Amino acid sequence: SASGLSVRDDQIVDEHGNPLKLVGANWFGFNNNAGMFDGLWSSDNGFTYDFPTVMYRWQLLGMNAIRVPFSFQDLYTKYATDKLSRFCSLPSLAEIAASV
């Protein structure tokens, strides 16, 4: 396959046949009337508000998967955009690495 992942017996394996180890977290928010990942709206701190920064920090911590529970009702609900979009100061790559 294009990604190099396949299934062998009951395991997902990489292109070399090594079992894939998923390390991740559960991040709610699209299943509880929040309309976005929980916590992103809680501050203007780039470590916790900027989605790409949060994902990069998780990657530095060794995570390679995320479980996102959702409800169709929440996906179809129109939310006020003032809560969903706001500016934040972005940390440098060195600051991000030092934070984990």
ChimeraX commands (.cxc) that place a marker at each C-alpha (Angstrom):
marker #1 position 0.00,0.00,0.00 radius 0.5
marker #1 position 1.02,3.63,-0.42 radius 0.5
marker #1 position 1.48,4.20,3.31 radius 0.5
marker #1 position 3.47,1.03,3.83 radius 0.5
marker #1 position 0.95,-0.30,6.36 radius 0.5
marker #1 position -0.85,-3.60,5.98 radius 0.5
marker #1 position -2.61,-6.23,8.08 radius 0.5
marker #1 position -1.01,-9.56,8.95 radius 0.5
marker #1 position -3.15,-11.94,10.99 radius 0.5
marker #1 position -4.50,-9.73,13.79 radius 0.5
marker #1 position -1.87,-6.97,13.62 radius 0.5
marker #1 position -1.21,-3.81,11.64 radius 0.5
marker #1 position 2.37,-3.98,10.35 radius 0.5
marker #1 position 4.72,-1.51,8.65 radius 0.5
marker #1 position 6.46,-2.00,5.31 radius 0.5
marker #1 position 9.11,-4.16,7.03 radius 0.5
marker #1 position 6.59,-6.43,8.75 radius 0.5
marker #1 position 7.09,-4.87,12.19 radius 0.5
marker #1 position 3.93,-4.55,14.31 radius 0.5
marker #1 position 2.66,-0.98,14.51 radius 0.5
marker #1 position 2.48,0.32,18.05 radius 0.5
marker #1 position -0.18,2.97,18.50 radius 0.5
marker #1 position 0.47,5.43,21.32 radius 0.5
marker #1 position -2.12,8.11,21.70 radius 0.5
marker #1 position -4.76,9.95,23.60 radius 0.5
marker #1 position -8.47,10.56,23.62 radius 0.5
marker #1 position -9.51,14.17,22.94 radius 0.5
marker #1 position -13.17,14.99,23.30 radius 0.5
marker #1 position -15.08,18.09,22.30 radius 0.5
marker #1 position -17.01,17.08,19.21 radius 0.5
marker #1 position -19.36,14.97,21.30 radius 0.5
marker #1 position -20.43,17.28,24.13 radius 0.5
marker #1 position -21.84,20.42,22.50 radius 0.5
marker #1 position -18.44,22.16,22.56 radius 0.5
marker #1 position -18.02,22.25,18.78 radius 0.5
marker #1 position -14.24,21.94,18.94 radius 0.5
marker #1 position -11.49,20.07,20.76 radius 0.5
marker #1 position -11.85,20.71,24.46 radius 0.5
marker #1 position -9.31,23.10,25.96 radius 0.5
marker #1 position -8.23,24.89,22.79 radius 0.5
marker #1 position -10.50,27.79,23.69 radius 0.5
marker #1 position -9.27,28.05,27.28 radius 0.5
marker #1 position -6.37,30.47,26.84 radius 0.5
marker #1 position -4.39,32.56,24.37 radius 0.5
marker #1 position -1.26,30.55,25.16 radius 0.5
marker #1 position 0.20,29.03,21.98 radius 0.5
marker #1 position 1.17,25.87,23.86 radius 0.5
marker #1 position -2.47,25.01,24.52 radius 0.5
marker #1 position -4.49,27.04,22.00 radius 0.5
marker #1 position -2.71,26.45,18.69 radius 0.5
marker #1 position -3.77,23.04,17.34 radius 0.5
marker #1 position -0.58,22.34,15.30 radius 0.5
marker #1 position 1.55,23.18,18.37 radius 0.5
marker #1 position -0.48,20.81,20.53 radius 0.5
marker #1 position -0.08,18.03,17.94 radius 0.5
marker #1 position 3.67,18.66,17.64 radius 0.5
marker #1 position 4.06,18.47,21.43 radius 0.5
marker #1 position 2.17,15.17,21.46 radius 0.5
marker #1 position 4.49,13.89,18.73 radius 0.5
marker #1 position 7.52,14.88,20.83 radius 0.5
marker #1 position 5.99,12.88,23.68 radius 0.5
marker #1 position 5.92,9.81,21.42 radius 0.5
marker #1 position 2.25,9.84,20.46 radius 0.5
marker #1 position 1.26,8.79,16.96 radius 0.5
marker #1 position -2.52,8.44,17.27 radius 0.5
marker #1 position -5.53,10.41,18.48 radius 0.5
marker #1 position -9.04,9.16,19.17 radius 0.5
marker #1 position -11.72,11.76,18.52 radius 0.5
marker #1 position -15.19,10.80,19.75 radius 0.5
marker #1 position -17.91,12.75,17.98 radius 0.5
marker #1 position -21.64,12.95,17.52 radius 0.5
marker #1 position -23.27,13.84,14.22 radius 0.5
marker #1 position -25.50,16.28,16.08 radius 0.5
marker #1 position -22.43,18.25,17.19 radius 0.5
marker #1 position -20.91,18.15,13.70 radius 0.5
marker #1 position -24.10,19.60,12.20 radius 0.5
marker #1 position -24.63,22.26,14.88 radius 0.5
marker #1 position -23.60,25.81,14.02 radius 0.5
marker #1 position -21.54,27.35,16.81 radius 0.5
marker #1 position -20.61,30.97,17.44 radius 0.5
marker #1 position -17.26,31.57,15.73 radius 0.5
marker #1 position -15.94,33.95,18.40 radius 0.5
marker #1 position -15.18,30.91,20.57 radius 0.5
marker #1 position -13.65,28.93,17.72 radius 0.5
marker #1 position -11.12,31.38,16.33 radius 0.5
marker #1 position -8.75,33.72,18.11 radius 0.5
marker #1 position -5.14,34.86,17.85 radius 0.5
marker #1 position -2.43,33.49,20.12 radius 0.5
marker #1 position 1.31,34.02,20.38 radius 0.5
marker #1 position 3.14,31.02,18.96 radius 0.5
marker #1 position 6.10,29.53,20.83 radius 0.5
marker #1 position 9.35,28.74,19.03 radius 0.5
marker #1 position 10.32,25.14,18.24 radius 0.5
marker #1 position 12.92,25.29,21.03 radius 0.5
marker #1 position 10.28,26.49,23.51 radius 0.5
marker #1 position 7.95,23.70,22.44 radius 0.5
marker #1 position 10.67,21.06,22.81 radius 0.5
marker #1 position 11.61,22.41,26.25 radius 0.5
marker #1 position 7.98,22.22,27.36 radius 0.5
marker #1 position 7.67,18.46,27.05 radius 0.5
marker link #1:1,2 radius 0.2
marker link #1:2,3 radius 0.2
marker link #1:3,4 radius 0.2
marker link #1:4,5 radius 0.2
marker link #1:5,6 radius 0.2
marker link #1:6,7 radius 0.2
marker link #1:7,8 radius 0.2
marker link #1:8,9 radius 0.2
marker link #1:9,10 radius 0.2
marker link #1:10,11 radius 0.2
marker link #1:11,12 radius 0.2
marker link #1:12,13 radius 0.2
marker link #1:13,14 radius 0.2
marker link #1:14,15 radius 0.2
marker link #1:15,16 radius 0.2
marker link #1:16,17 radius 0.2
marker link #1:17,18 radius 0.2
marker link #1:18,19 radius 0.2
marker link #1:19,20 radius 0.2
marker link #1:20,21 radius 0.2
marker link #1:21,22 radius 0.2
marker link #1:22,23 radius 0.2
marker link #1:23,24 radius 0.2
marker link #1:24,25 radius 0.2
marker link #1:25,26 radius 0.2
marker link #1:26,27 radius 0.2
marker link #1:27,28 radius 0.2
marker link #1:28,29 radius 0.2
marker link #1:29,30 radius 0.2
marker link #1:30,31 radius 0.2
marker link #1:31,32 radius 0.2
marker link #1:32,33 radius 0.2
marker link #1:33,34 radius 0.2
marker link #1:34,35 radius 0.2
marker link #1:35,36 radius 0.2
marker link #1:36,37 radius 0.2
marker link #1:37,38 radius 0.2
marker link #1:38,39 radius 0.2
marker link #1:39,40 radius 0.2
marker link #1:40,41 radius 0.2
marker link #1:41,42 radius 0.2
marker link #1:42,43 radius 0.2
marker link #1:43,44 radius 0.2
marker link #1:44,45 radius 0.2
marker link #1:45,46 radius 0.2
marker link #1:46,47 radius 0.2
marker link #1:47,48 radius 0.2
marker link #1:48,49 radius 0.2
marker link #1:49,50 radius 0.2
marker link #1:50,51 radius 0.2
marker link #1:51,52 radius 0.2
marker link #1:52,53 radius 0.2
marker link #1:53,54 radius 0.2
marker link #1:54,55 radius 0.2
marker link #1:55,56 radius 0.2
marker link #1:56,57 radius 0.2
marker link #1:57,58 radius 0.2
marker link #1:58,59 radius 0.2
marker link #1:59,60 radius 0.2
marker link #1:60,61 radius 0.2
marker link #1:61,62 radius 0.2
marker link #1:62,63 radius 0.2
marker link #1:63,64 radius 0.2
marker link #1:64,65 radius 0.2
marker link #1:65,66 radius 0.2
marker link #1:66,67 radius 0.2
marker link #1:67,68 radius 0.2
marker link #1:68,69 radius 0.2
marker link #1:69,70 radius 0.2
marker link #1:70,71 radius 0.2
marker link #1:71,72 radius 0.2
marker link #1:72,73 radius 0.2
marker link #1:73,74 radius 0.2
marker link #1:74,75 radius 0.2
marker link #1:75,76 radius 0.2
marker link #1:76,77 radius 0.2
marker link #1:77,78 radius 0.2
marker link #1:78,79 radius 0.2
marker link #1:79,80 radius 0.2
marker link #1:80,81 radius 0.2
marker link #1:81,82 radius 0.2
marker link #1:82,83 radius 0.2
marker link #1:83,84 radius 0.2
marker link #1:84,85 radius 0.2
marker link #1:85,86 radius 0.2
marker link #1:86,87 radius 0.2
marker link #1:87,88 radius 0.2
marker link #1:88,89 radius 0.2
marker link #1:89,90 radius 0.2
marker link #1:90,91 radius 0.2
marker link #1:91,92 radius 0.2
marker link #1:92,93 radius 0.2
marker link #1:93,94 radius 0.2
marker link #1:94,95 radius 0.2
marker link #1:95,96 radius 0.2
marker link #1:96,97 radius 0.2
marker link #1:97,98 radius 0.2
marker link #1:98,99 radius 0.2
marker link #1:99,100 radius 0.2
view
